[in-house]
Amino acid sequence: MESTRQAKIARLLQKELSEIFRQQTAKTHGVLVSVSAVRVSPDLSIARAYLSVFPSDKAKEILDSINHSAKTIRYELAQRVRYQLRKTPELTFHIDDSLDYIDKIDSLLGADRQEAE
């Protein structure tokens, strides 16, 4: 169960990471990266950020780029939250494929409905 402190820190990190990625993706036209969720470990030392990338065919390429520059992103995040957090957690980035999963289920249900008619 997530504590209140973990939830507050997760929301803060999600907000600031979203802003960092918004500024970075403004330079790369046609690619949109959003932070769909952040999960913080109970000891507040590790934060898992789940990213949604549009278009989804570039997700692997973008994730590799983000993981390559994770230290720089953590430094920029630390500068933004230095008055709220004493220590910035280590960041790990993962692709959030829940939207792709939802699309697949919708298409399967749509195909099932067409067969029923």
Helices and strands as residue ranges (DSSP letters): H 4-25, E 32-40, E 46-54, G 56-58, H 59-68, H 70-80, E 90-95, H 98-116
